[in-house]
Amino acid sequence: MAAAERQADTIEVFKAARRLDLKRDGGVLKSYRVALGFAPERHKEREGDGRTPEGRYTIDARNPKSAFHLSLRVSYPDDEDKAHAAALGVPPGGDIYIHGQPNGPTKATVGHPDKDWTTGCVAVTDEEMREIWSLVPTGARVVIHP
């Protein structure tokens, strides 16, 4: 099987279940337990609200030198998210990533995975992030469910 055939074409996050599935052609390749933003209920509305967004996005960048162990950027905010935030008169926020644990001494204090600790991102362990990094290409679809 060629490397591209083993890669995921979709990342699906189920916030209520705290689960991330890597999928290829609709089938699940791998599942991971995740931590979310510190206030994960409902869709992200504004910068600093601690919510993890909900909706359909893509992986639009990769950061191997992130403040967290590797990170894949989610394309939030989209045009609809920006319009909603503008109607509220607030900035929509951004910098939503799927990432590993923080680099440095704070790694031991985040309480992963039993506590939601990010500012709106989706977090996994460093080992899991290395695996996700290898299986998810830039441009993969991301679907985040409530």
N, C-alpha and C positions, 0 to 999 in steps of 0.2 A: 504494500500500500504506500503510495507517495505521501510525503510529509504534509502536503496541502489537504489530502483526504483525511488525515488524522486531526487536523485543526478544527476548532469550533467555528461555526458560522454565526452562532447566537449565544449571548449570555443572558440568562433569565434569572432575575432576582425576585424572590418571594419574601417581601418584608415581614409579614406576619409570622412566617415560618423560620425567618432568619436563615434562609437557604439561597445559595447561588448554584445554578445548574449551567454547565457548559454543554451546548447542544450542537449536533451536526445533522443536517437534513431531518430535523424534528426529533431525533433520538438523543437521549442523555448520554454524554461521554463520562462526565464526572459531576459530583455534587459536593458542596462545601458548606460548612456552617459559617455564618458571617456575623459581624457586629455592624451596626448602622450608626447614623447620626444620633446624638444624645437625646433628641426629641423626634423620633422617627415617624410618629403617626401623621397621616395626611401628606399631601404633596408639598414639596418645598415651595415657598412663596417669596421668600426674601433672604437676602444675605444675613447670616448670623442666626437664623431660626433653628439650626440644629436638625433640620429635617432632611431626610434622604428623598430625592425627587422620585416621582412616579411617571411612567410614560415610556415612549419609544425614542431611543437615542442610538448613537454609534460610538465605537471606540475611535477617537479622532487623533490621539497622540500617545506616545510611550515615553516614560521618563525613567531611565535607569539610574539617575542620580537624584532621586527624590528625597525628601526629608523622611520618607517612609520606605520600607524595603520594596523597591520597584513600584511603579504605578502606571496604570492605564487610564487615560483621561476619558471621561464620559462627556458627550457633546452637549450637556446641559449648560446654559439655558438655550432652548430652541426659540423660534420666533413667538410661539404661543406663550411660553414662559415669560419672555421679555414683555410682551403686551400685557399679560396679567399683572406683573410687577409694576409696570408703568401706570396701569389703571389704579393701583393702590398707592402710587407715589413713592415706591421704595425700589432700591436696587435688587435685581433678581438673585444676586450671588453667582457663584461659579466655582471653578476649581473642584469639580466633583470627580473623584477617582475611585477605582478599585485598586486597593493597595495592601501591602503587608503591614507589619508592626512599625512603630516609630523607630528611627535609628537613634541610638544613644540611650542614656539612662532612663528615660521615661517609658521605655518598652515594658519594664517590670511593673509599672503603676497603672496601666490602662485597663486591666481586668478582662482582657480578651480571652475567650469569646463570650463570657457570661454577662458582660455589661456592654451596652451601646455607648461608645466613647468617641466616635469621630465627630467632625463638625457637619457631616452630611454625606460623607463617603461610605463606601462599602469596604470593610476590612476583613482580611483573612490572616492566617499565620504566614510567616516568611517562607516556610517550606511550600505551603499551598500556593503562595504568590509566585514562586519560581516556576511551579508547574503551570499555573494559569498563564503566566508570561509566555511560556513556550507553546501553549496551545491556542492562544488568541491572537489573531493578526489585527493590525490596524484596519479599520473599516468594518469589523464585526458588528452585528446588530446587538443592541442592549435593550431589553424589555424589563422594566422595573414595575412590579405589581404591588398593590397595597399589602 
